[in-house]
Amino acid sequence: MTRVEIEYCVPCGFLERAERVQHALLERFGEELDAVALVTGAHGVFHVDVDGETVYDKDEADEAFDVEAIVDRVADAVGAAA
């Protein structure tokens, strides 16, 4: 199965953003995922990893933060892992 980690910047106040992504992933994938972990960070970090591979990084994203777009990227990675 698959493990997702969402690392977010605590000082930046990104907890709510991380929780929204976590909630959306759990709603969409349910038991298909082993875990959706929130990992604390700093220095503006916000990225989502699927089994150690980054699928979203705020610093490299061309578009604005979009929960559904992130969930779609995770879906692509989960499908590739299946």
Gaussian input, Z-matrix of N, CA and C with variables (Angstrom, degrees):
# hf/3-21g

backbone

0 1
 N
 C     1     B1
 C     2     B2     1     A1
 N     3     B3     2     A2     1     D1
 C     4     B4     3     A3     2     D2
 C     5     B5     4     A4     3     D3
 N     6     B6     5     A5     4     D4
 C     7     B7     6     A6     5     D5
 C     8     B8     7     A7     6     D6
 N     9     B9     8     A8     7     D7
 C    10    B10     9     A9     8     D8
 C    11    B11    10    A10     9     D9
 N    12    B12    11    A11    10    D10
 C    13    B13    12    A12    11    D11
 C    14    B14    13    A13    12    D12
 N    15    B15    14    A14    13    D13
 C    16    B16    15    A15    14    D14
 C    17    B17    16    A16    15    D15
 N    18    B18    17    A17    16    D16
 C    19    B19    18    A18    17    D17
 C    20    B20    19    A19    18    D18
 N    21    B21    20    A20    19    D19
 C    22    B22    21    A21    20    D20
 C    23    B23    22    A22    21    D21
 N    24    B24    23    A23    22    D22
 C    25    B25    24    A24    23    D23
 C    26    B26    25    A25    24    D24
 N    27    B27    26    A26    25    D25
 C    28    B28    27    A27    26    D26
 C    29    B29    28    A28    27    D27
 N    30    B30    29    A29    28    D28
 C    31    B31    30    A30    29    D29
 C    32    B32    31    A31    30    D30
 N    33    B33    32    A32    31    D31
 C    34    B34    33    A33    32    D32
 C    35    B35    34    A34    33    D33
 N    36    B36    35    A35    34    D34
 C    37    B37    36    A36    35    D35
 C    38    B38    37    A37    36    D36
 N    39    B39    38    A38    37    D37
 C    40    B40    39    A39    38    D38
 C    41    B41    40    A40    39    D39
 N    42    B42    41    A41    40    D40
 C    43    B43    42    A42    41    D41
 C    44    B44    43    A43    42    D42
 N    45    B45    44    A44    43    D43
 C    46    B46    45    A45    44    D44
 C    47    B47    46    A46    45    D45
 N    48    B48    47    A47    46    D46
 C    49    B49    48    A48    47    D47
 C    50    B50    49    A49    48    D48
 N    51    B51    50    A50    49    D49
 C    52    B52    51    A51    50    D50
 C    53    B53    52    A52    51    D51
 N    54    B54    53    A53    52    D52
 C    55    B55    54    A54    53    D53
 C    56    B56    55    A55    54    D54
 N    57    B57    56    A56    55    D55
 C    58    B58    57    A57    56    D56
 C    59    B59    58    A58    57    D57
 N    60    B60    59    A59    58    D58
 C    61    B61    60    A60    59    D59
 C    62    B62    61    A61    60    D60
 N    63    B63    62    A62    61    D61
 C    64    B64    63    A63    62    D62
 C    65    B65    64    A64    63    D63
 N    66    B66    65    A65    64    D64
 C    67    B67    66    A66    65    D65
 C    68    B68    67    A67    66    D66
 N    69    B69    68    A68    67    D67
 C    70    B70    69    A69    68    D68
 C    71    B71    70    A70    69    D69
 N    72    B72    71    A71    70    D70
 C    73    B73    72    A72    71    D71
 C    74    B74    73    A73    72    D72
 N    75    B75    74    A74    73    D73
 C    76    B76    75    A75    74    D74
 C    77    B77    76    A76    75    D75
 N    78    B78    77    A77    76    D76
 C    79    B79    78    A78    77    D77
 C    80    B80    79    A79    78    D78
 N    81    B81    80    A80    79    D79
 C    82    B82    81    A81    80    D80
 C    83    B83    82    A82    81    D81
 N    84    B84    83    A83    82    D82
 C    85    B85    84    A84    83    D83
 C    86    B86    85    A85    84    D84
 N    87    B87    86    A86    85    D85
 C    88    B88    87    A87    86    D86
 C    89    B89    88    A88    87    D87
 N    90    B90    89    A89    88    D88
 C    91    B91    90    A90    89    D89
 C    92    B92    91    A91    90    D90
 N    93    B93    92    A92    91    D91
 C    94    B94    93    A93    92    D92
 C    95    B95    94    A94    93    D93
 N    96    B96    95    A95    94    D94
 C    97    B97    96    A96    95    D95
 C    98    B98    97    A97    96    D96
 N    99    B99    98    A98    97    D97
 C   100   B100    99    A99    98    D98
 C   101   B101   100   A100    99    D99
 N   102   B102   101   A101   100   D100
 C   103   B103   102   A102   101   D101
 C   104   B104   103   A103   102   D102
 N   105   B105   104   A104   103   D103
 C   106   B106   105   A105   104   D104
 C   107   B107   106   A106   105   D105
 N   108   B108   107   A107   106   D106
 C   109   B109   108   A108   107   D107
 C   110   B110   109   A109   108   D108
 N   111   B111   110   A110   109   D109
 C   112   B112   111   A111   110   D110
 C   113   B113   112   A112   111   D111
 N   114   B114   113   A113   112   D112
 C   115   B115   114   A114   113   D113
 C   116   B116   115   A115   114   D114
 N   117   B117   116   A116   115   D115
 C   118   B118   117   A117   116   D116
 C   119   B119   118   A118   117   D117
 N   120   B120   119   A119   118   D118
 C   121   B121   120   A120   119   D119
 C   122   B122   121   A121   120   D120
 N   123   B123   122   A122   121   D121
 C   124   B124   123   A123   122   D122
 C   125   B125   124   A124   123   D123
 N   126   B126   125   A125   124   D124
 C   127   B127   126   A126   125   D125
 C   128   B128   127   A127   126   D126
 N   129   B129   128   A128   127   D127
 C   130   B130   129   A129   128   D128
 C   131   B131   130   A130   129   D129
 N   132   B132   131   A131   130   D130
 C   133   B133   132   A132   131   D131
 C   134   B134   133   A133   132   D132
 N   135   B135   134   A134   133   D133
 C   136   B136   135   A135   134   D134
 C   137   B137   136   A136   135   D135
 N   138   B138   137   A137   136   D136
 C   139   B139   138   A138   137   D137
 C   140   B140   139   A139   138   D138
 N   141   B141   140   A140   139   D139
 C   142   B142   141   A141   140   D140
 C   143   B143   142   A142   141   D141
 N   144   B144   143   A143   142   D142
 C   145   B145   144   A144   143   D143
 C   146   B146   145   A145   144   D144
 N   147   B147   146   A146   145   D145
 C   148   B148   147   A147   146   D146
 C   149   B149   148   A148   147   D147
 N   150   B150   149   A149   148   D148
 C   151   B151   150   A150   149   D149
 C   152   B152   151   A151   150   D150
 N   153   B153   152   A152   151   D151
 C   154   B154   153   A153   152   D152
 C   155   B155   154   A154   153   D153
 N   156   B156   155   A155   154   D154
 C   157   B157   156   A156   155   D155
 C   158   B158   157   A157   156   D156
 N   159   B159   158   A158   157   D157
 C   160   B160   159   A159   158   D158
 C   161   B161   160   A160   159   D159
 N   162   B162   161   A161   160   D160
 C   163   B163   162   A162   161   D161
 C   164   B164   163   A163   162   D162
 N   165   B165   164   A164   163   D163
 C   166   B166   165   A165   164   D164
 C   167   B167   166   A166   165   D165
 N   168   B168   167   A167   166   D166
 C   169   B169   168   A168   167   D167
 C   170   B170   169   A169   168   D168
 N   171   B171   170   A170   169   D169
 C   172   B172   171   A171   170   D170
 C   173   B173   172   A172   171   D171
 N   174   B174   173   A173   172   D172
 C   175   B175   174   A174   173   D173
 C   176   B176   175   A175   174   D174
 N   177   B177   176   A176   175   D175
 C   178   B178   177   A177   176   D176
 C   179   B179   178   A178   177   D177
 N   180   B180   179   A179   178   D178
 C   181   B181   180   A180   179   D179
 C   182   B182   181   A181   180   D180
 N   183   B183   182   A182   181   D181
 C   184   B184   183   A183   182   D182
 C   185   B185   184   A184   183   D183
 N   186   B186   185   A185   184   D184
 C   187   B187   186   A186   185   D185
 C   188   B188   187   A187   186   D186
 N   189   B189   188   A188   187   D187
 C   190   B190   189   A189   188   D188
 C   191   B191   190   A190   189   D189
 N   192   B192   191   A191   190   D190
 C   193   B193   192   A192   191   D191
 C   194   B194   193   A193   192   D192
 N   195   B195   194   A194   193   D193
 C   196   B196   195   A195   194   D194
 C   197   B197   196   A196   195   D195
 N   198   B198   197   A197   196   D196
 C   199   B199   198   A198   197   D197
 C   200   B200   199   A199   198   D198
 N   201   B201   200   A200   199   D199
 C   202   B202   201   A201   200   D200
 C   203   B203   202   A202   201   D201
 N   204   B204   203   A203   202   D202
 C   205   B205   204   A204   203   D203
 C   206   B206   205   A205   204   D204
 N   207   B207   206   A206   205   D205
 C   208   B208   207   A207   206   D206
 C   209   B209   208   A208   207   D207
 N   210   B210   209   A209   208   D208
 C   211   B211   210   A210   209   D209
 C   212   B212   211   A211   210   D210
 N   213   B213   212   A212   211   D211
 C   214   B214   213   A213   212   D212
 C   215   B215   214   A214   213   D213
 N   216   B216   215   A215   214   D214
 C   217   B217   216   A216   215   D215
 C   218   B218   217   A217   216   D216
 N   219   B219   218   A218   217   D217
 C   220   B220   219   A219   218   D218
 C   221   B221   220   A220   219   D219
 N   222   B222   221   A221   220   D220
 C   223   B223   222   A222   221   D221
 C   224   B224   223   A223   222   D222
 N   225   B225   224   A224   223   D223
 C   226   B226   225   A225   224   D224
 C   227   B227   226   A226   225   D225
 N   228   B228   227   A227   226   D226
 C   229   B229   228   A228   227   D227
 C   230   B230   229   A229   228   D228
 N   231   B231   230   A230   229   D229
 C   232   B232   231   A231   230   D230
 C   233   B233   232   A232   231   D231
 N   234   B234   233   A233   232   D232
 C   235   B235   234   A234   233   D233
 C   236   B236   235   A235   234   D234
 N   237   B237   236   A236   235   D235
 C   238   B238   237   A237   236   D236
 C   239   B239   238   A238   237   D237
 N   240   B240   239   A239   238   D238
 C   241   B241   240   A240   239   D239
 C   242   B242   241   A241   240   D240
 N   243   B243   242   A242   241   D241
 C   244   B244   243   A243   242   D242
 C   245   B245   244   A244   243   D243

   B1=1.4484
   B2=1.5226
   B3=1.2945
   B4=1.4574
   B5=1.5175
   B6=1.3353
   B7=1.4633
   B8=1.5266
   B9=1.3238
   B10=1.4604
   B11=1.5198
   B12=1.3333
   B13=1.4563
   B14=1.5242
   B15=1.3178
   B16=1.4617
   B17=1.5214
   B18=1.3192
   B19=1.4562
   B20=1.5230
   B21=1.3237
   B22=1.4614
   B23=1.5340
   B24=1.3128
   B25=1.4649
   B26=1.5290
   B27=1.3325
   B28=1.4681
   B29=1.5279
   B30=1.3464
   B31=1.4676
   B32=1.5380
   B33=1.3334
   B34=1.4671
   B35=1.5189
   B36=1.3276
   B37=1.4583
   B38=1.5230
   B39=1.3258
   B40=1.4593
   B41=1.5262
   B42=1.3376
   B43=1.4634
   B44=1.5218
   B45=1.3125
   B46=1.4692
   B47=1.5290
   B48=1.2994
   B49=1.4663
   B50=1.5403
   B51=1.3252
   B52=1.4652
   B53=1.5249
   B54=1.3141
   B55=1.4668
   B56=1.5261
   B57=1.3192
   B58=1.4698
   B59=1.5172
   B60=1.3296
   B61=1.4649
   B62=1.5262
   B63=1.3192
   B64=1.4627
   B65=1.5360
   B66=1.3069
   B67=1.4661
   B68=1.5332
   B69=1.3177
   B70=1.4648
   B71=1.5318
   B72=1.3278
   B73=1.4641
   B74=1.5290
   B75=1.3158
   B76=1.4576
   B77=1.5217
   B78=1.3319
   B79=1.4649
   B80=1.5258
   B81=1.3218
   B82=1.4730
   B83=1.5267
   B84=1.3336
   B85=1.4543
   B86=1.5171
   B87=1.3303
   B88=1.4507
   B89=1.5124
   B90=1.3126
   B91=1.4570
   B92=1.5264
   B93=1.3282
   B94=1.4682
   B95=1.5302
   B96=1.3230
   B97=1.4627
   B98=1.5241
   B99=1.3277
   B100=1.4620
   B101=1.5169
   B102=1.3265
   B103=1.4656
   B104=1.5192
   B105=1.3213
   B106=1.4570
   B107=1.5267
   B108=1.3292
   B109=1.4620
   B110=1.5210
   B111=1.3185
   B112=1.4599
   B113=1.5209
   B114=1.3297
   B115=1.4588
   B116=1.5209
   B117=1.3193
   B118=1.4596
   B119=1.5207
   B120=1.3255
   B121=1.4528
   B122=1.5191
   B123=1.3160
   B124=1.4602
   B125=1.5232
   B126=1.3058
   B127=1.4632
   B128=1.5327
   B129=1.3411
   B130=1.4564
   B131=1.5110
   B132=1.3115
   B133=1.4565
   B134=1.5305
   B135=1.3084
   B136=1.4659
   B137=1.5139
   B138=1.3094
   B139=1.4525
   B140=1.5168
   B141=1.3265
   B142=1.4579
   B143=1.5198
   B144=1.3351
   B145=1.4678
   B146=1.5203
   B147=1.3251
   B148=1.4530
   B149=1.5202
   B150=1.3030
   B151=1.4697
   B152=1.5265
   B153=1.3270
   B154=1.4573
   B155=1.5197
   B156=1.3206
   B157=1.4692
   B158=1.5303
   B159=1.3192
   B160=1.4625
   B161=1.5229
   B162=1.3457
   B163=1.4643
   B164=1.5193
   B165=1.3459
   B166=1.4650
   B167=1.5182
   B168=1.3206
   B169=1.4642
   B170=1.5197
   B171=1.3168
   B172=1.4684
   B173=1.5158
   B174=1.3196
   B175=1.4560
   B176=1.5264
   B177=1.3216
   B178=1.4690
   B179=1.5185
   B180=1.3268
   B181=1.4613
   B182=1.5221
   B183=1.3200
   B184=1.4610
   B185=1.5267
   B186=1.3285
   B187=1.4543
   B188=1.5262
   B189=1.3243
   B190=1.4664
   B191=1.5279
   B192=1.3126
   B193=1.4605
   B194=1.5214
   B195=1.3377
   B196=1.4585
   B197=1.5273
   B198=1.3205
   B199=1.4662
   B200=1.5230
   B201=1.3190
   B202=1.4682
   B203=1.5291
   B204=1.3221
   B205=1.4633
   B206=1.5255
   B207=1.3223
   B208=1.4591
   B209=1.5260
   B210=1.3315
   B211=1.4649
   B212=1.5258
   B213=1.3181
   B214=1.4665
   B215=1.5213
   B216=1.3298
   B217=1.4675
   B218=1.5203
   B219=1.3206
   B220=1.4623
   B221=1.5184
   B222=1.3372
   B223=1.4671
   B224=1.5174
   B225=1.3291
   B226=1.4693
   B227=1.5140
   B228=1.3267
   B229=1.4644
   B230=1.5273
   B231=1.3178
   B232=1.4734
   B233=1.5221
   B234=1.3283
   B235=1.4693
   B236=1.5075
   B237=1.3232
   B238=1.4687
   B239=1.5212
   B240=1.3341
   B241=1.4612
   B242=1.5143
   B243=1.3352
   B244=1.4801
   B245=1.5150
   A1=109.69
   A2=115.12
   A3=121.30
   A4=112.16
   A5=115.50
   A6=121.95
   A7=108.59
   A8=115.72
   A9=122.19
   A10=108.23
   A11=116.12
   A12=121.55
   A13=108.68
   A14=114.73
   A15=121.85
   A16=106.41
   A17=116.89
   A18=120.77
   A19=108.15
   A20=115.52
   A21=120.10
   A22=110.62
   A23=115.33
   A24=122.56
   A25=109.82
   A26=115.24
   A27=120.67
   A28=111.04
   A29=119.32
   A30=119.37
   A31=113.71
   A32=116.86
   A33=120.65
   A34=112.61
   A35=116.76
   A36=120.20
   A37=113.16
   A38=117.69
   A39=121.35
   A40=113.98
   A41=118.24
   A42=120.41
   A43=111.37
   A44=118.13
   A45=120.81
   A46=110.62
   A47=117.02
   A48=122.38
   A49=109.61
   A50=116.54
   A51=121.27
   A52=110.77
   A53=116.80
   A54=120.63
   A55=111.65
   A56=117.86
   A57=120.81
   A58=110.75
   A59=116.56
   A60=119.99
   A61=110.09
   A62=116.63
   A63=121.16
   A64=110.07
   A65=116.62
   A66=121.59
   A67=111.06
   A68=116.74
   A69=120.88
   A70=111.11
   A71=116.99
   A72=120.44
   A73=111.27
   A74=116.71
   A75=119.86
   A76=111.45
   A77=117.81
   A78=120.49
   A79=111.30
   A80=116.44
   A81=119.93
   A82=113.00
   A83=117.05
   A84=119.67
   A85=114.55
   A86=117.99
   A87=120.94
   A88=112.90
   A89=116.71
   A90=122.84
   A91=114.26
   A92=118.03
   A93=120.15
   A94=111.67
   A95=116.67
   A96=121.84
   A97=109.80
   A98=116.19
   A99=120.12
   A100=110.53
   A101=115.92
   A102=120.40
   A103=109.89
   A104=114.70
   A105=122.43
   A106=104.70
   A107=115.69
   A108=121.80
   A109=111.62
   A110=114.87
   A111=121.35
   A112=107.56
   A113=115.67
   A114=122.23
   A115=108.02
   A116=116.35
   A117=119.41
   A118=111.35
   A119=115.18
   A120=121.45
   A121=110.26
   A122=115.53
   A123=121.77
   A124=109.01
   A125=116.91
   A126=123.91
   A127=112.93
   A128=116.98
   A129=121.16
   A130=115.60
   A131=118.14
   A132=121.37
   A133=111.70
   A134=115.40
   A135=122.61
   A136=105.92
   A137=115.79
   A138=118.44
   A139=111.07
   A140=114.37
   A141=122.38
   A142=107.55
   A143=115.40
   A144=122.04
   A145=109.35
   A146=115.33
   A147=122.21
   A148=106.90
   A149=115.78
   A150=121.98
   A151=111.71
   A152=115.97
   A153=121.69
   A154=115.59
   A155=118.04
   A156=122.24
   A157=109.31
   A158=117.04
   A159=120.98
   A160=110.06
   A161=115.41
   A162=120.81
   A163=111.81
   A164=116.26
   A165=120.50
   A166=108.48
   A167=115.82
   A168=122.40
   A169=107.15
   A170=116.00
   A171=121.40
   A172=111.96
   A173=116.92
   A174=120.84
   A175=113.12
   A176=117.16
   A177=120.50
   A178=113.08
   A179=117.61
   A180=121.64
   A181=110.95
   A182=115.15
   A183=121.13
   A184=111.53
   A185=116.03
   A186=120.39
   A187=110.49
   A188=115.01
   A189=120.82
   A190=109.14
   A191=116.80
   A192=122.28
   A193=109.83
   A194=116.53
   A195=122.69
   A196=108.24
   A197=116.32
   A198=121.12
   A199=110.86
   A200=117.68
   A201=120.22
   A202=112.05
   A203=117.31
   A204=120.14
   A205=110.58
   A206=117.18
   A207=120.90
   A208=109.77
   A209=117.24
   A210=120.94
   A211=110.13
   A212=117.48
   A213=120.75
   A214=111.66
   A215=117.20
   A216=120.16
   A217=110.78
   A218=116.31
   A219=119.63
   A220=109.58
   A221=117.38
   A222=120.82
   A223=111.15
   A224=116.66
   A225=120.46
   A226=110.57
   A227=117.11
   A228=121.43
   A229=111.52
   A230=116.59
   A231=120.20
   A232=109.32
   A233=117.10
   A234=120.92
   A235=111.82
   A236=116.75
   A237=121.15
   A238=111.27
   A239=116.43
   A240=121.04
   A241=112.54
   A242=116.41
   A243=120.35
   A244=112.44
   D1=-175.75
   D2=-168.68
   D3=-117.82
   D4=141.36
   D5=175.87
   D6=-115.69
   D7=130.08
   D8=177.29
   D9=-112.79
   D10=134.48
   D11=174.96
   D12=-121.58
   D13=132.50
   D14=177.26
   D15=-114.77
   D16=107.36
   D17=177.02
   D18=-95.03
   D19=129.53
   D20=-174.95
   D21=-135.78
   D22=152.19
   D23=179.95
   D24=-80.35
   D25=115.87
   D26=178.76
   D27=-68.00
   D28=-51.29
   D29=-178.92
   D30=-60.38
   D31=-26.62
   D32=-179.30
   D33=-78.86
   D34=-12.13
   D35=-178.67
   D36=80.19
   D37=30.69
   D38=-177.70
   D39=-86.33
   D40=6.78
   D41=-179.35
   D42=-58.79
   D43=-46.43
   D44=-178.84
   D45=-60.99
   D46=-40.89
   D47=177.61
   D48=-60.82
   D49=-45.86
   D50=179.89
   D51=-63.88
   D52=-40.79
   D53=179.20
   D54=-65.30
   D55=-36.63
   D56=177.90
   D57=-64.10
   D58=-42.40
   D59=177.88
   D60=-66.27
   D61=-44.65
   D62=179.70
   D63=-57.92
   D64=-48.10
   D65=-179.04
   D66=-60.74
   D67=-46.03
   D68=-179.68
   D69=-62.31
   D70=-40.29
   D71=178.86
   D72=-65.26
   D73=-44.20
   D74=-179.82
   D75=-66.78
   D76=-36.47
   D77=176.54
   D78=-64.92
   D79=-42.85
   D80=-175.43
   D81=-76.61
   D82=-40.60
   D83=-172.34
   D84=-104.90
   D85=-21.45
   D86=178.09
   D87=48.96
   D88=-121.67
   D89=-174.98
   D90=-77.28
   D91=-1.15
   D92=176.79
   D93=-70.53
   D94=-17.36
   D95=-179.00
   D96=-107.44
   D97=139.32
   D98=173.92
   D99=-70.95
   D100=-41.21
   D101=-176.18
   D102=-160.09
   D103=151.33
   D104=168.54
   D105=-127.95
   D106=96.93
   D107=-172.06
   D108=-97.99
   D109=140.51
   D110=172.13
   D111=-96.60
   D112=128.17
   D113=-177.27
   D114=-120.39
   D115=123.48
   D116=-178.19
   D117=-74.49
   D118=145.84
   D119=179.00
   D120=-150.28
   D121=-169.29
   D122=-179.19
   D123=-149.57
   D124=-174.23
   D125=174.24
   D126=61.11
   D127=34.34
   D128=174.10
   D129=79.40
   D130=10.56
   D131=-175.85
   D132=-68.93
   D133=139.37
   D134=166.19
   D135=-156.15
   D136=104.79
   D137=175.46
   D138=-144.51
   D139=157.23
   D140=-177.13
   D141=-121.71
   D142=125.64
   D143=179.08
   D144=-115.38
   D145=140.93
   D146=173.58
   D147=-117.54
   D148=114.75
   D149=-177.52
   D150=49.51
   D151=42.84
   D152=175.67
   D153=85.86
   D154=-4.90
   D155=179.04
   D156=-103.97
   D157=127.29
   D158=-178.94
   D159=-73.36
   D160=125.74
   D161=176.35
   D162=-108.10
   D163=-16.82
   D164=176.15
   D165=-150.01
   D166=131.58
   D167=175.06
   D168=-137.24
   D169=119.37
   D170=-177.94
   D171=-52.58
   D172=-38.44
   D173=-176.98
   D174=-71.12
   D175=-20.46
   D176=-178.50
   D177=-108.52
   D178=-5.95
   D179=-176.15
   D180=-72.80
   D181=136.50
   D182=177.65
   D183=-83.76
   D184=-25.37
   D185=-176.52
   D186=-105.29
   D187=167.66
   D188=176.60
   D189=-69.62
   D190=162.60
   D191=178.80
   D192=-56.41
   D193=125.98
   D194=-178.90
   D195=-144.10
   D196=111.59
   D197=-176.65
   D198=-57.18
   D199=-46.83
   D200=-176.69
   D201=-64.02
   D202=-36.69
   D203=177.62
   D204=-65.21
   D205=-38.28
   D206=177.82
   D207=-66.65
   D208=-43.65
   D209=178.37
   D210=-60.49
   D211=-39.65
   D212=177.58
   D213=-63.47
   D214=-38.43
   D215=177.59
   D216=-65.83
   D217=-39.59
   D218=176.10
   D219=-64.47
   D220=-41.09
   D221=178.58
   D222=-58.25
   D223=-42.37
   D224=177.34
   D225=-60.04
   D226=-43.06
   D227=-179.20
   D228=-69.63
   D229=-39.15
   D230=178.92
   D231=-66.49
   D232=-41.22
   D233=177.80
   D234=-62.98
   D235=-38.21
   D236=179.11
   D237=-69.11
   D238=-30.13
   D239=-179.16
   D240=-79.31
   D241=-19.13
   D242=-176.16
   D243=-76.34

